[in-house]
Amino acid sequence: MINTTAEKIESIAAAQAEWFRKSDRHDIGFRKESLRKLKSALLKWQKPIEEALWKDLHKSAEEALLTETSIVLGEIDNHLRHIDSWASDHCRKTPLKLFPSRSRVMSEPLGNALIISPWNYPVQLLLNPLVGALSAGCTAVLKPSPYVPTVSSVIGEMISETFPEEQVAVVQGNREVNRILLQHRWDIIFFTGSPALGKQVMEAAAKNLTPVVLELGGKSPCVVDRDADLEVAAKRIAWGKSLNSGQTCIAPDYLLLHKDIKEKFLRLLQKQFKVLLGEDAQQSRHFVRIVNDKAFGRLKSYLNCGDIVFGGRTDASERFFEPTVLDNVSPDSPVMQEEIFGPIFPVISFAELDEAVSFINSRPKPLALYYFGKSGRRVLKQTSSGGACINDTIMHIANEYLPFGGVGNSGMSAYHGKESFDVFSHKRAVVNTCTRIDLPFRYMPYKLFSLTKKLL
């Protein structure tokens, strides 16, 4: 893949800044038309997108629909249904001391947006933020990941066919291109990726006091309590880890298992992986491959961090990595220090729920938390995470009416639905005062100040 040149990036940024200055940024009809254009493009390009996802990640058409395009299409439909309400002015109460004024809040677009996405869900995580930008009335420069070159190329062709470059443009390349992009002044930067890279984005944005949305990751715990429905838990956890071969920012990262159900649950989990992927997961067309050799090597090194309960088979020639459970894992081992981003499950046992809660709270706040059992409300009250599911995994991201985002080390701000519209908008406070009445109390030399004090 050829890097977009610094000169081209400069040209795009200047053109979008000029376009935004001259555009009718409050034209809701134009915003709706832009969203409809994106929807039509996604439907038209769905087959090439699916073929690209298969080539780059071995992602099946079914999984591509479930975890990529359908989520973006649902987001577009949600915005089309509600944008009139979201974008309208909202009246606020005006205190007596401001008589005869009226107060309202306007939503105005922030301006020129930079959206940088990762490789693991290269369609959803690039285009879902774009929906928010278009809905709010912003322009957007999209920077897809070079690790999925076929998908990034298809997305580039789709966007260039659908939008003028001064409204939406795609910039291609490696981290050097990211560095050039981050040298420019943007009105908002939306970044999805690792906490380490998120810190670099935030540092660059601070130089221009640019607001940032950071959708990061972390080690999302999955707790299975002794009173959980083990059959259901095993099925839903195996599915959550199998999606994208565990290369999901909200994948259940490690298992916290009550000691009384540990052995039975692990047998059921092994069974459910086979139900989902067959006796030989390598032959399943629904099991994604590891994205590159570097990631494959990192995952393989984790196999030395504990005892393999089941799994552990790999094939470097096609970067296949079998779903694997590791027991007798030290909390200080590498597999428990870094986000795994692959189909490996380290196991930590606990005797009382308080132990599991304390373990979670001793670590950076995760992007997601999963609990199976009957004490979900207690766990939610005693922990913190970006999102959570009780007796399920992953599914909170599928609800376009829920905000999605991290907290602390797992990110800042949220999007999806109205939150997407809001994150690309500025809430402008407006006081409108009539001129027919002009009360003298606020003017020097402050006559009748005793009455003024009563109004304050």
Buried (B, 14 or more C-beta within 10 A) or exposed (E): BEBBEBEBBEBBBEBBBEBBEEBEBEEBEBBBEBBEBBBEBBEEBBEBBBBBBBBBBBBBBEBBBEBBBBBBBBBBBBBBEBBEEBBEEEEEEBEEEBEEBBBBEBBBBBBBBBBBBBBBBBBBBBBBBBBBBBBBBBBBBBBBBBBBBBBBBBBBEBBEEBBEBBBBBBBBBEEEBBEBBBEBEBBBBBBBBBBEBBEBBBEBBEEBEBBBBBBBBBBBBBBBBBEBBBEBBBBBBBBBBBBBBBBBBBBBBBBBBBEEBBEEBBBBBBBBBBEBBBEEBBEBEBBBBBBEEEBBEBBBEBBEBBEEBBBBBBEEEEBBBBBBBBBEBEEEBEBBEBBBBBBBBBBBBBEEBEBBBEBBEEBEBBBBBBBBBBBBEBBBEBBBBBBBBBBBBBBBBBEBEBBBBBBBBBBBBBBBBBBBBBBBBBEEEEEEEEEEEEEEBEEEEEEEEEEBEEEE
